[in-house]
Amino acid sequence: MARLAEVRALVCLGGNGAVYTQISDVEGELNGLMTYDRKVIKPDVPRLKAAHEALIRDASQAAPAGCPAA
């Protein structure tokens, strides 16, 4: 969830997108959302979905939530 906080902070600076490219673990790396064989989904999916939806909802506002007043 720390990365989502970073994306949320970028919204205040005018950022409007982010891409997470490590869908699954690869040889020698364990930072994917799924294991190398794609048999185990590592994050809490409902929690991640709720966080994404909140980020999209807040970033879609004319004055995004949590940003300092201009």
N, CA and C of each residue as an Amber inpcrd file, in Angstrom:
protein
   210
   0.8070000  -1.1980000   0.0000000   0.0000000   0.0000000   0.0000000
   0.8530000   1.2670000   0.0000000   2.1310000   1.1340000   0.2960000
   3.0120000   2.3010000   0.3000000   3.0990000   2.9070000  -1.0930000
   3.1310000   2.0730000  -2.1090000   3.2040000   2.5870000  -3.4850000
   1.9440000   3.3620000  -3.8500000   0.7850000   2.9200000  -3.3670000
  -0.4420000   3.6680000  -3.6300000  -0.3900000   5.0380000  -2.9780000
   0.2240000   5.1260000  -1.8190000   0.3780000   6.4230000  -1.1540000
   1.2520000   7.3450000  -2.0060000   2.2750000   6.7900000  -2.6340000
   3.1350000   7.5820000  -3.5160000   2.3480000   8.0680000  -4.7330000
   1.5200000   7.2040000  -5.2990000   0.7000000   7.6020000  -6.4500000
  -0.2810000   8.6800000  -6.0290000  -0.8930000   8.5080000  -4.8460000
  -1.8390000   9.5110000  -4.3420000  -1.1450000  10.8720000  -4.2060000
   0.0840000  10.9020000  -3.7240000   0.8230000  12.1630000  -3.5820000
   1.0950000  12.7900000  -4.9470000   1.3360000  11.9610000  -5.9600000
   1.5900000  12.4850000  -7.3020000   0.3500000  13.1270000  -7.9120000
  -0.8400000  12.6770000  -7.5000000  -2.0830000  13.2840000  -7.9800000
  -2.0870000  14.7710000  -7.6460000  -1.6080000  15.1100000  -6.4630000
  -1.5780000  16.5160000  -6.0430000  -0.6440000  17.3540000  -6.9090000
   0.2990000  16.7070000  -7.5680000   1.2400000  17.4070000  -8.4420000
   0.8210000  17.3520000  -9.9040000  -0.3730000  16.8160000 -10.1610000
  -0.8750000  16.7510000 -11.5310000  -0.6870000  15.4100000 -12.2080000
  -0.1370000  14.4290000 -11.5040000   0.0180000  13.0930000 -12.0860000
  -1.3420000  12.4770000 -12.3420000  -1.4430000  11.6810000 -13.4040000
  -2.7420000  11.0950000 -13.7100000  -2.6760000   9.6290000 -14.1080000
  -1.6080000   8.9270000 -13.7320000  -1.5530000   7.5120000 -14.0480000
  -0.3500000   6.8400000 -13.4280000  -0.4670000   5.5450000 -13.2810000
   0.6320000   4.7380000 -12.7650000   0.4700000   3.3330000 -13.3270000
   1.5770000   2.6540000 -13.5160000   1.5460000   1.2920000 -14.0430000
   2.4410000   0.4320000 -13.1660000   1.9060000  -0.6930000 -12.7250000
   2.7090000  -1.6700000 -11.9840000   2.9970000  -2.7940000 -12.9510000
   4.2510000  -3.0020000 -13.2900000   4.5910000  -3.9470000 -14.3510000
   5.0020000  -5.3200000 -13.8540000   5.1920000  -5.4900000 -12.5610000
   5.6530000  -6.7830000 -12.0420000   4.4340000  -7.6030000 -11.6370000
   3.7300000  -8.1770000 -12.6230000   2.5330000  -8.9490000 -12.3490000
   2.8630000 -10.2280000 -11.5870000   3.9060000 -10.9320000 -12.0260000
   4.2870000 -12.1550000 -11.3240000   5.7740000 -12.1230000 -10.9950000
   6.1480000 -12.9240000 -10.0070000   7.5590000 -13.0750000  -9.6870000
   8.2780000 -13.6150000 -10.9230000   9.5300000 -13.2750000 -11.0430000
  10.3650000 -13.8140000 -12.1170000  11.5750000 -14.4660000 -11.4650000
  12.3420000 -15.1660000 -12.2420000  13.5070000 -15.8460000 -11.6830000
  14.3820000 -14.8690000 -10.9070000  14.5890000 -15.1690000  -9.6450000
  15.4700000 -14.3480000  -8.8210000  14.8140000 -13.1230000  -8.2170000
  13.5580000 -12.8460000  -8.4990000  12.8680000 -11.6860000  -7.9250000
  11.5370000 -12.1470000  -7.3350000  11.1600000 -11.5320000  -6.2280000
   9.9350000 -11.9320000  -5.5480000   8.9840000 -10.7700000  -5.3310000
   8.9840000  -9.7980000  -6.2370000   8.1680000  -8.6050000  -6.0350000
   6.9170000  -8.5600000  -6.9090000   6.4720000  -9.6910000  -7.3950000
   5.2610000  -9.7340000  -8.2030000   3.9960000  -9.8150000  -7.3700000
   2.8630000  -9.6150000  -8.0170000   1.5780000  -9.7610000  -7.3570000
   1.1870000 -11.2290000  -7.2280000   1.8060000 -12.0700000  -8.0600000
   1.5710000 -13.5130000  -8.0110000   2.9190000 -14.2230000  -7.9550000
   2.8820000 -15.4810000  -7.5380000   4.1050000 -16.2760000  -7.5290000
   4.5360000 -16.5730000  -8.9620000   5.7630000 -17.0520000  -9.1070000
   6.3460000 -17.3460000 -10.4180000   5.4520000 -18.2710000 -11.2340000
   4.8430000 -19.2670000 -10.5780000   3.9750000 -20.2160000 -11.2830000
   2.5340000 -19.7100000 -11.4040000   2.2730000 -18.5220000 -10.8990000
   0.9630000 -17.8590000 -10.9360000  -0.1240000 -18.6350000 -10.1940000
   0.2890000 -19.4580000  -9.2290000  -0.6740000 -20.2520000  -8.4640000
  -1.1420000 -19.5440000  -7.1940000  -0.3700000 -18.5930000  -6.7070000
  -0.7220000 -17.8940000  -5.4760000  -0.7750000 -16.3950000  -5.7470000
  -1.9090000 -15.7870000  -5.4570000  -2.0400000 -14.3250000  -5.5360000
  -1.6410000 -13.7930000  -4.1670000  -0.6090000 -12.9550000  -4.1230000
  -0.0060000 -12.5610000  -2.8600000  -0.7370000 -11.4460000  -2.1060000
  -1.2510000 -10.4040000  -2.7660000  -1.8950000  -9.3520000  -1.9780000
  -3.3120000  -9.7490000  -1.5600000  -3.8320000  -9.0330000  -0.5780000
  -5.2220000  -9.1690000  -0.1600000  -6.0510000  -8.4630000  -1.2410000
  -6.6390000  -9.2250000  -2.1370000  -7.2920000  -8.6660000  -3.3220000
  -8.4310000  -7.6970000  -2.9710000  -9.3480000  -8.0220000  -2.0670000
 -10.4100000  -7.0490000  -1.7470000  -9.8470000  -5.7320000  -1.1950000
  -8.8120000  -5.8210000  -0.3650000  -8.2030000  -4.5990000   0.1940000
  -7.5380000  -3.7770000  -0.9000000  -6.8200000  -4.4420000  -1.8010000
  -6.1610000  -3.7510000  -2.9040000  -7.1820000  -3.1080000  -3.8430000
  -8.2570000  -3.8330000  -4.1290000  -9.3170000  -3.2990000  -4.9920000
  -9.9420000  -2.0530000  -4.3710000 -10.2240000  -2.0990000  -3.0740000
 -10.8070000  -0.9420000  -2.3860000  -9.8570000   0.2520000  -2.4250000
  -8.5650000   0.0040000  -2.2390000  -7.5780000   1.0860000  -2.2810000
  -7.5130000   1.7040000  -3.6750000  -7.5310000   0.8650000  -4.7050000
  -7.5090000   1.3770000  -6.0770000  -8.7570000   2.1930000  -6.3800000
  -9.9140000   1.6680000  -5.9800000 -11.1570000   2.3950000  -6.2400000
 -11.1730000   3.7460000  -5.5350000 -10.6680000   3.7920000  -4.3000000
 -10.6090000   5.0620000  -3.5690000  -9.6660000   6.0390000  -4.2620000
  -8.5370000   5.5450000  -4.7240000  -7.5820000   6.4040000  -5.4240000
  -8.1990000   6.9700000  -6.7010000  -8.8510000   6.1220000  -7.4770000
  -9.4910000   6.5720000  -8.7200000 -10.5830000   7.5880000  -8.4090000
 -11.4140000   7.2920000  -7.4070000 -12.5020000   8.2050000  -7.0400000
 -11.9360000   9.5650000  -6.6160000 -10.9450000   9.5520000  -5.7310000
 -10.3880000  10.8090000  -5.2280000  -9.6580000  11.5850000  -6.3160000
  -8.9190000  10.8880000  -7.1720000  -8.1500000  11.5600000  -8.2250000
  -9.0490000  12.1090000  -9.3150000 -10.2860000  11.6230000  -9.3810000
 -11.2230000  12.0810000 -10.4130000 -11.9170000  13.3780000 -10.0270000
 -11.7180000  13.8490000  -8.8130000 -12.3530000  15.0830000  -8.3520000
 -11.5970000  16.3040000  -8.8960000 -12.3130000  17.3960000  -9.0430000
 -11.6720000  18.6300000  -9.5030000 -10.5670000  19.0470000  -8.5340000
 -10.8230000  18.8760000  -7.2370000  -9.8180000  19.1460000  -6.1960000
  -9.6070000  17.8170000  -5.4700000  -8.6010000  17.0380000  -5.8690000
  -8.3940000  15.7140000  -5.2760000  -8.2920000  15.7470000  -3.7650000
  -8.9020000  14.7610000  -3.1330000  -8.8890000  14.6580000  -1.6720000
  -7.4640000  14.5220000  -1.1510000  -7.1780000  15.1800000  -0.0570000
  -5.8810000  15.0540000   0.5830000  -4.8120000  15.9850000   0.0540000
  -5.1170000  16.7690000  -0.9730000  -4.1260000  17.6940000  -1.5260000
  -4.2270000  19.0360000  -0.7900000  -3.0840000  19.6760000  -0.5700000
  -3.1250000  21.0060000   0.0680000  -3.8830000  21.9940000  -0.8160000
  -4.5600000  22.9210000  -0.1940000  -5.2940000  23.9510000  -0.9500000
  -4.3050000  24.8070000  -1.7320000  -4.6720000  25.1180000  -2.9310000
  -3.7890000  25.9200000  -3.7930000  -3.8070000  27.3700000  -3.4240000
